Amino acid sequence: MKPGTRVLLVEDDKSIARFVELELEHRGFSVQCAYDGLSGLGQVQKFGPEIIVLDIMLPGLDGVGMLKRIRQSGNRVPVIMLTARDTTPDKVHSLDHGADDYLTKPFEVEELLARMRALLRRAQGEEILSISDLRVNTATREVRRGERKIDLTSREFELLEFMARNPRRVLSRDLLLSRVWEQDFGVGTNVVDVYVGYLRKKIDQPGEARLIQTIRGAGYALREG
């Protein structure tokens, strides 16, 4: 991430906006704030942000409406959505309209920064996700464990990439369904378990430390031990 990277923050709560603005500027970002969707659209044209942090609940034109207009104009700038409601429909709706990631309020600034850095690296085609000796190249879609190359199907790669973007985090089956398959298969489906099984056979071979962990009653996590 180069110094002075331009960030547009669109947040109607001015106290939150000011706090995040100061934190980002302290870390070398160049930050412009807007407090409603229409003003935010104007700043997209005027400021030319390299990444946008966009609240969903905005006066007038809401965040999803602003996002739709940005994407309809052909602008592929990375966008992180902020939502006060930790519900799957809100997240899926934002992702369906072109968001790159989302955060639920309240959030830690360090998590926002980590997600921003990841999106900026991906936009620059430089992103390699690493967990122990596992390497996931999101640009070439190559996966290696040590010197061993691992061949994955498209869906297996999408599942591994999402897990690698959330290392050590316990990921529920419902979350994986909504983010990787982008739908709800309904109660009782075992598609996540099946694909985790496929991944585990390829990632965790005999003699290697197990990286794909089953958290009983909660889901799965990609981490050592």
N, C-alpha and C positions, 0 to 999 in steps of 0.2 A: 504494500500500500504506500503510495507516494505521498509526501507531505502536501497539504493543501487540497486533498481530494474533496470535491464539491458534494455536499450533502444537502438535500432539500428535506426539511422536517415539516410535515403538515399535521398540526395538532391544535385543536381549538381550546384546550386547557392551557392557558398561557403560563401557569406556574410549572406544569410538566414540561412544556416546550422550552422554557428558559433553563430549567435544570438540565435537560438533555443537551441543549445547545451548549451550555458551559462545559459539560463533561466531554462532548465531542471536540470542541475547540481546544480544550486542554490537551487532547491527544493528537492535535495537529490537523484536524479536519477544518475545511472552510464551510461554514453552516449558514444557510438561509432559512428563515422560518416563514410559514404561512399559516393562517388560522381558519381557513375555510377552503372548500374544494375549488371554487372559481379563482380565488387568489393563487392557490397552489398551481393551477393550470397555467396562469400567467407567469409564475416563476419558473415553470418547466421550460418555457420558451426563452425567458429573459436570462435566467441563471445557468441553464444547461447543466443540471446536476448529473453526477456520475452514479449516484444512488439516491433513492427516495425512501424515507421512512414516513408511512402514511396511515393515519388513524382512520378506522372505518366510520365512526360516528362523527360526522362533521355537519355544521349548519349549511343549509342550502344544498349544494351538490355534495353528496356523501363520498366517502373514500372509494367505494366500489365504482360509483359513477365516474369519479375522476380517473380511476385506473382504466376503466373501459375506454375513455376518450384518449388517454395516453397511448394505449395499445392500438386503437383504431387509427391513430396518426402514424403508426409504423415505428414508434419509439420503443426500443427494447431495453431501456434503462432498468437495472435491477430495482425491484420494489419490495420492501418489507412492510406488511400490514400490521397494524396494532389493533387489537380487539379487547374490549372489556369483558366479553363473554367467551368463556372457554367451552364452546359447543362445536361439534363437528360440522354442522351445516354452515356456520359462519366461515369456518376455515376453508371448507371445500368450495364454497361460493367464491371466495376471494381467489383461490388457486385456479378455479375454472376461468376466471376473467383475466388471468395473466400475472397474478402475484407470484413472486419467487419464494417468499417465505412469510411467516407470520410470527408474532409474539403476543401472548396474552398479558394484559395488565393485571396487577403490577408486575414489572419485570426488573431484573438486575441490569444495570448499564453494561456490565462486563459481558452478559449474554448477548445483548444487542450488538456490542462491538464485535464479538466473535462471529455472529451471523453476518454482519456487514463485511468483515474481512473475507469470509468464505465466498460471499456473492461477488465481491470485487475480484478475487482471484479467479473465480470461474469465468467472469466476464472477460478477463484478460487471458483466458485459456491456460492458466498456470496451476490449476488446483490439483493437488494430490492429497488424498485423505489417508492418514496413517494411524493404525492401531497395532502396537507391538511390531511384528515383522510383516504385517499385512499392509499392502499399498494399493490404493484404489485411485486410478487416474480418471477423473471425470471427463476430460477432454477426449482421450483416446479410448476410454472404456476398457482399459487394460487393468487386470487384477493380478498381483503377484504376492506370494507368501514366501519371503526370503528370495531364493533364486527360482522358485517354482512358479510357472505361469498357470493361471487358473482360467479355464474357459467357462463362461456363464451365458445362459440364455438372457434375452432382453429383460424379462421379468425378474430373474434372479439378480441381475445387475442392479435394477431399480430398487429392489429390496435391500441389497447390501449397501448401496449408496446412501439410502435413507438412514440405515442403521449406523453407517460410518460417519454421517453428519451429526449424529446424536450419540457419540461414544459414551459408554458407561451409564447412559440413561436407560431406565426400564421402560420399554415400549409395549403398550398393551396391544392385543390383537385388534381391537376396534380402531386404535390409532393407525396401525399398519394398514388395515383395510382402507381407511379413508385417505391416507397419504400415498400409498403405493398403488392400490387398485382404484382409488378415487370413487369408491362406492361402498354401500353397506349391503353385504350379502345376506344379512339376517342372522338371527340367533341359530347357533348350532353348526355354522360352516367351519370347516377345518382347513380352508385353503392356505391360511397363514402357516399353520403347523406343517402342512405338506411342503411348502416352499422353504421354510426354515430348515426342514429335514434335508431337502435337496442341497441347500447352501452348506449345511454343516458337513455333509459328506465330502464336499469339494474344498471347503476352507480348513476344516479340522481333521487332518489325516492322522493315522496312527503315529505316535512318537512326537506329535506337535502339541503345544499347549492349547487347550480349548479356549477359543475366543467367543464363540456364540453360546451365551449362557441362558439357560431356562430359569426364570424366576417364578417359582411355583405360585400359581394363583394370580400372577400379575402380568406376565408376558415374557419378553426376551430382552437381552442386553448384549451389546458387542463390547467386550472388555476382557482383560486378562483375569484369570482366576475366578 
